[in-house]
Amino acid sequence: ADGMGGGSDGALASFIVCEEVRAAVNMGGNGKKALIDRAIAVADGRIRCHAKANGFRQMGSTVAILMFDSADKMTAKIGHIGDSRIYRIRDRKAVPITDDHTLCNQLMSIADGKWASKLRNRDNPLCHILTKAIGSGDNIEVDWKDVDVFPGDRYLLCSDGVHGVLDDENIARIFESTCSVWEVGERLRKKIIDVGAPDNFSYIIIEIGE
């Protein structure tokens, strides 16, 4: 979860999302997806109440969720809101398996030619305008889908502080080696810092065993 709203307000928003989702995941029984959906709704309400009580104009968070099922080891569920991404690294390619909820991405669905090319530019300010965020009070439904899982796959969950400064090719190159997940994470961190780290960044790397 990546908070928005600046400073401690953004940090609190992302903390609330993580706290609610963690509590939902830790509940026993089936139906985790429904529990997480409810947790996101509760987090949205908490964030909005805090923002209203403190007079904040903007406070919210993104979320990216990767959920494995012990009964079906060949499939995982991914869910997200906002522009935090999930990449799958397979066959030396890093492919985003989430679609950013940004104005830029929304416009790209109807643009073509030179306009689509301009929208793809990561420096375009429209790429940073979210069309969905937890704390907005509307349109907070999590986008869910199933993805296949193979041994050797690696998954990268990251904030825009990662994918906003490193393109997909750069990310793929960092993951090319047979280094451990920890070493890959260190290489990723170093590369982001080397290019200036204009935003705070966070990531989780998961590797699928045999």
C-alpha positions in Angstrom: 0.0 0.0 0.0 1.3 3.4 -1.0 -0.1 6.4 0.9 -1.0 9.7 -0.7 -1.7 13.1 0.9 1.8 13.9 2.0 4.0 13.1 5.0 2.4 11.4 8.0 -1.1 11.5 6.5 -0.1 9.3 3.6 1.8 7.0 5.9 -1.2 6.6 8.1 -3.5 5.9 5.2 -1.3 3.1 3.9 -0.9 1.8 7.5 -4.7 1.6 7.9 -5.1 -0.3 4.6 -2.4 -2.8 5.6 -3.9 -3.2 9.1 -7.4 -4.0 7.8 -6.2 -6.3 5.0 -3.9 -8.2 7.4 -6.7 -8.7 9.9 -9.0 -10.0 7.1 -6.3 -12.4 5.8 -5.7 -13.8 9.3 -9.3 -14.8 9.8 -10.0 -18.5 9.5 -12.1 -20.2 6.9 -12.6 -19.6 3.2 -13.9 -16.5 1.3 -10.7 -14.5 1.8 -11.5 -12.4 -1.3 -14.8 -11.2 0.2 -13.2 -10.5 3.5 -10.5 -8.4 1.8 -13.1 -6.5 -0.2 -14.9 -5.7 3.1 -11.5 -4.7 4.7 -10.9 -2.3 1.9 -14.3 -0.7 2.5 -13.6 -0.4 6.2 -10.2 1.2 5.5 -11.8 3.6 3.1 -14.2 4.7 5.8 -11.5 5.1 8.4 -9.3 7.2 6.1 -12.2 9.5 5.2 -13.2 10.0 8.8 -9.6 10.8 9.8 -9.3 13.2 6.9 -12.5 15.0 7.7 -11.8 15.3 11.4 -8.4 16.9 10.6 -9.5 19.0 7.7 -7.3 17.2 5.1 -8.3 17.8 1.5 -6.5 14.7 0.2 -5.6 11.5 2.0 -5.7 8.0 0.6 -3.8 4.9 -0.4 -3.2 2.5 -3.2 -3.1 -1.3 -2.6 -1.7 -4.3 -4.5 -2.6 -7.8 -3.3 -1.2 -11.1 -4.4 -3.0 -14.1 -2.9 -2.1 -17.7 -3.2 -4.4 -20.7 -2.6 -2.9 -23.8 -1.0 -5.7 -25.8 -2.6 -4.8 -24.6 -6.1 -1.0 -24.0 -6.4 -1.1 -23.2 -10.1 -3.3 -20.2 -9.7 -3.1 -16.9 -7.7 -5.5 -14.0 -7.3 -4.3 -10.4 -7.8 -6.2 -7.4 -6.7 -5.3 -3.7 -6.8 -6.5 -0.1 -6.5 -4.5 2.8 -7.8 -1.0 2.8 -9.4 0.9 0.3 -7.2 1.8 -2.5 -9.6 2.4 -6.2 -9.7 4.9 -7.6 -12.2 5.4 -11.2 -13.1 9.0 -12.0 -14.1 9.0 -15.1 -16.4 11.2 -16.0 -19.4 13.5 -13.0 -18.8 10.5 -10.6 -19.2 9.0 -8.3 -16.6 5.3 -7.9 -17.4 2.9 -5.8 -15.4 -0.2 -7.9 -14.6 -2.1 -4.9 -13.1 -3.4 -1.9 -15.0 -2.7 1.4 -13.3 -5.8 3.3 -12.2 -4.6 6.6 -13.6 -6.0 9.3 -15.9 -3.2 8.6 -18.4 -4.1 4.9 -18.6 -7.8 5.6 -18.9 -7.1 8.0 -21.8 -4.8 5.5 -23.5 -7.8 3.1 -23.9 -9.3 5.6 -26.4 -6.2 7.2 -27.8 -4.1 6.1 -30.8 -1.1 7.1 -32.8 1.0 10.1 -31.6 -1.4 10.7 -28.7 -1.0 7.2 -27.3 2.8 7.6 -27.7 2.7 10.9 -25.6 0.6 9.3 -23.0 3.0 6.4 -22.6 5.7 8.8 -21.6 6.3 8.2 -17.8 7.0 11.9 -17.3 3.5 12.8 -18.4 1.8 14.4 -15.3 -1.4 12.6 -16.2 0.3 9.3 -15.2 0.3 10.5 -11.6 -3.4 11.4 -11.4 -5.3 8.5 -9.8 -8.8 7.6 -10.9 -9.2 5.2 -8.0 -7.8 5.3 -4.5 -8.8 4.1 -1.1 -10.1 7.1 0.9 -11.9 8.7 -2.0 -15.2 7.3 -0.9 -16.4 6.1 -4.3 -15.2 3.7 -6.9 -13.1 1.7 -4.4 -14.0 -1.7 -5.7 -10.9 -3.9 -5.9 -10.0 -5.1 -9.4 -9.5 -8.8 -9.1 -8.3 -11.4 -11.6 -6.7 -14.9 -11.6 -3.2 -15.5 -13.0 -1.4 -18.7 -13.6 1.6 -19.6 -11.5 4.6 -21.7 -12.6 7.7 -22.8 -10.7 10.5 -20.3 -11.1 8.2 -17.3 -11.5 9.1 -14.2 -9.6 6.6 -11.5 -8.6 7.3 -7.9 -7.8 4.8 -5.8 -5.9 5.9 -2.2 -6.0 4.9 1.4 -5.5 5.2 4.0 -8.2 8.5 5.0 -6.6 9.8 1.9 -8.4 8.0 1.7 -11.7 8.0 5.5 -12.1 11.7 5.6 -12.3 12.6 2.2 -13.8 10.9 1.0 -17.0 10.0 -2.6 -17.6 13.2 -3.3 -19.5 15.3 -2.0 -16.6 13.3 -4.1 -14.1 13.7 -7.2 -16.3 17.5 -6.7 -16.5 17.7 -6.5 -12.7 15.9 -9.8 -12.4 17.9 -11.6 -15.2 20.5 -13.0 -12.8 20.1 -16.2 -10.8 20.7 -14.2 -7.6 18.7 -14.8 -4.5 15.5 -12.8 -4.0 17.4 -10.8 -1.3 20.2 -9.9 -3.7 17.8 -9.0 -6.5 16.1 -6.7 -4.0 19.4 -5.0 -3.1 20.2 -4.5 -6.8 16.7 -3.0 -7.3 17.2 -0.6 -4.4 20.6 0.5 -5.5 19.4 1.2 -9.1 16.6 3.3 -7.9 18.9 5.3 -5.6 21.4 5.7 -8.4 18.9 7.3 -10.7 17.9 9.8 -7.9 14.9 8.1 -6.1 12.6 11.1 -6.7 9.9 9.4 -4.6 9.7 7.1 -1.7 9.7 3.5 -2.8 8.7 0.1 -1.5 8.5 -3.4 -2.9 8.0 -7.0 -2.2 9.6 -9.8 -4.2 8.2 -13.3 -4.2 9.7 -16.4 -5.8 7.8 -19.5 -6.7 9.7 -22.7 -5.7 9.5 -26.1 -7.4 
